[in-house]
Amino acid sequence: MPTRTVVVGSASGLHARPAALFVAAAAKQPVPVTIRTGEKKAVPARSMLSVLSLGAKKGTEVTLEADGDGAQDAVDALAALLERDLDAEDG
């Protein structure tokens, strides 16, 4: 089961626009992906309310996990998205 820990790069953390972009990208993945902070329970990356409930701020380490065909690619793609400052990007 591929797992990857990354640091949230967006200035506002996983809130508002960055969270919406992340959830939309997670929904497009061929496998379900979970996300968690620290030792908290993992939540579905496709759920906006669940992602917001993490309270992840800029600099927070989050762990992504997926299982199934395409899981590694899904985790890598979402990790790359989280590392960027989505607040500073257009579109």
C-alpha positions in Angstrom: 0.0 0.0 0.0 1.8 3.2 -1.2 2.1 5.8 1.5 3.7 9.3 1.2 4.2 12.1 3.7 4.4 15.6 2.5 4.3 19.2 3.9 1.4 21.4 2.9 2.7 24.2 0.8 -0.3 26.5 0.4 -0.3 29.7 2.4 -3.8 29.1 3.7 -3.2 25.3 4.3 -5.9 22.9 3.2 -8.7 25.4 3.4 -11.0 27.0 0.8 -9.5 26.9 -2.7 -6.5 24.6 -2.1 -8.8 22.1 -0.4 -11.3 22.2 -3.2 -8.5 21.7 -5.8 -7.1 18.8 -3.8 -10.5 17.1 -3.3 -11.3 17.5 -7.0 -7.9 15.9 -8.0 -8.5 13.1 -5.5 -11.9 12.4 -7.0 -10.3 11.9 -10.4 -7.9 9.2 -9.2 -8.6 5.6 -10.1 -8.4 4.4 -6.5 -9.6 5.8 -3.2 -7.0 7.8 -1.4 -6.9 8.7 2.3 -5.2 11.6 4.1 -4.3 12.1 7.7 -2.3 14.4 10.0 -0.1 12.9 12.6 -1.6 9.9 14.3 -5.2 11.0 13.6 -7.6 8.7 11.8 -7.2 8.8 8.0 -10.1 10.4 6.1 -11.2 10.1 2.5 -9.3 12.6 0.3 -12.5 12.8 -1.9 -14.5 14.4 0.9 -14.3 18.1 1.3 -15.7 18.1 4.8 -13.2 15.4 5.9 -10.2 17.2 4.4 -11.3 20.5 6.0 -11.7 18.7 9.4 -8.0 17.9 9.4 -7.2 21.6 10.0 -4.0 21.3 8.0 -2.1 24.6 7.9 0.9 25.6 5.8 3.9 23.5 7.0 1.7 20.7 8.4 2.8 17.2 7.5 0.1 15.0 6.0 0.2 11.4 5.0 -1.5 10.1 1.9 -2.3 6.4 1.4 -3.9 4.4 -1.4 -4.4 0.8 -2.4 -5.1 -0.9 -5.7 -4.0 -0.5 -9.4 -2.6 3.0 -9.9 -2.2 3.6 -6.2 1.4 4.8 -6.4 0.7 7.2 -9.2 -2.4 8.6 -7.4 -0.4 9.2 -4.2 2.5 10.8 -6.1 0.1 13.1 -8.1 -1.7 14.3 -5.0 1.5 14.7 -3.0 2.9 16.9 -5.8 -0.2 19.0 -5.7 -0.1 19.4 -1.9 3.5 20.6 -1.9 2.7 23.5 -4.2 1.3 26.9 -3.0 -2.1 26.6 -4.6 -3.1 30.0 -3.3 -0.4 31.6 -5.4 -1.3 29.8 -8.7 -3.9 30.9 -11.3 -6.5 28.5 -12.5 
